[in-house]
Amino acid sequence: MILGRVLQLLRRRPLLQTTFLRHHGALANHPNQSASHPAHHAPRSTRAVFDGTPHEDAVAYANLIDLHLRCGDLPRAEALFHAAPTAARGLRLDTAMLDGYFKAGRVDHARRLFDGMPVKSVGAWTRVVSGYCRARRVDEARRLFDAMPVRDVVSWTAMLQGYARIGMMREARGLFDAMPARDFVSWTVMLQGYARRGMLREAREVFDQMPERNVVTWTVMVKAYADQGHFQEAMELFNKMPQRNLHSWNIMISGCLRAGNVDEAVRLFERMPDRNAVSWTTMVTGLAQNGRVSMAREFFDGMPENRDTAAWNAMITAYANDGQMNEAQRLFDSIPAKDLVSWNAIIHGYAKNKHKGEVMGLFLLMLRSAVSPDRTTLISVLVTSESTVEVGQIHGLATTRGLLSDTSLGNALLTMYSRSGDLHSAWQVFKMIQEKDPITWTSMMRAFANHGRASYALQAFAQMLQHGYKPSSTTFIAALSACSHAGLVDKGRASRAHCPPSVQRGMLYEQWWGKLFQSLTAPLVQVREATTSFWSTCLGRVGCGRR
């Protein structure tokens, strides 16, 4: 019983847990002690305690395993579980280990344990259903849920949350409607699920039907409106709230700033009964994003001490976007702790303003710091590269850092190789990119066209259409440029008589050929989308596909 009381005390005092586990005889994580106790044997001191104590200390044994799980020591907890004395075995011990397996992501281990449990409570069944849902294995969770001999409202809500978490709101609604009883959590899960998916009408229906609401549910609905750009609805609901917390105020201020209502955001900020770091950072970031750099700086200077790093980064970004690199650099030099966003903000600012020397200097400093560059960093450095050697160096760094799987970085490499005159390397990067997007295809088309390979550019365009990608106006410009490089303008004029009457009469036809004739003499203002069949017909008529 003494050990049980000690463990109860430790559960209330988390800071003592690690010290206890480190000094509790054979439970210490010292390498020598671990070596002296194989994983399949219980630590002797612990075993001795339970061999000589009454069976009611089984709760304490389960708590001991739970402490190891809380400290992240799954192997030790598992060893204790498998070697548990008879007096300690039971539903409580099995349930503690179930939780441990699920929290560690060992879903299959948890299932084997559950299948072997002689006694399964409703709580155990619910834990397994919830564990499968957290692992996004909702089909298996549903089979278990349907097999439950008895369910309670927690079981229903666990399955409901599994569907809502991954956006299966039709299934969630069917389950919700079938619930024999609902509690506040069930209603909130449905509301949050609809809100996250942007399904405002359904979310509002649930909100209006809720038998009870609190500040959390009101805030969820306000945020749903604000996130979808329905500023007036969000404001009306906010004003009706019976009570508000800091999060409610911050959400509404953020919504105002995203909607461009700066004055309303300032008024709300001034009305706040209390503010935290998030409130100030929201104002600084929102004002900066709305181009109110001077006002953002006033709020930044008015912040309490120990400013949030996000506020520093917002101001650096604002100055960089405004071209005020001296101010951005001064803030960057003053920031107490630089993170990845800080480095990317200042490097991107210099790259945007074409200060190659500063970009390279800061990049080298970053490589010597504790912060590793990511794809955003490398793209900013790439756009200032002027030679194939420089592009190749960034390419090599991206390879060693394991960043080449990123499509946007691959697109940047492709473009910069082409600009530096290395079409072969650009083609190799194109083939390397696994997840191609319309920008990838367009960049390769432009590379071919700019290097006098118009026929390859048009073949790439045809393949892009065959793969189901929708071309943008930039893609059309690249295709038209390739046609002009291939000398197809005169053939295009002569081919009009051969096109179907429906195409000849169409405005799309006139736009397309008008743009073709003007592509080298005037900027292309706007090109509408064309269907694959139309492009195939027209390009086939003028012979583009045969070149």
Protein Blocks (a to p, Z undefined) as FASTA:
>chain_A
ZZmmmmmmmmmmmmlmmmmmmmnojlpccfklmmmmcfkbccfklmmmmmmccfklmmmm
mmmmmmmmmnopaklmmmmmmmpcfklgcjklmmmmmmmmmmnopamlmmmmmmmpmbdc
fklmmmmmmmmmmnopaklmmmmmmmpmbdcfklmmmmmmmmmmnopamlmmmmmmmpmb
dcfklmmmmmmmmmmnopaklmmmmmmmpmbdcfklmmmmmmmmmmnopaklmmmmmmmp
mbdcfklmmmmmmmmmmnopamlmmmmmmmpmbdcfklmmmmmmmmmmnopamlmmmmmm
mpcehiafklmmmmmmmmmmnopamlmmmmmmmpmbacfklmmmmmmmmmmnopaklmmm
mmmmmmmmmbdcdfklmmmmmmmpcbfklmmmmmmmmmmnopmmpmklmmmmmmmmmmno
paklmmmmmmmpmbacfklmmmmmmmmmmnopamlmmmmmmmmmmnopacdfklmmmmmm
mmmmnopmmmmmmmmmmpcfklmmpmklmmmmmmmmmmmmcccfbdcdddfklmmmmmmm
nommmZZ
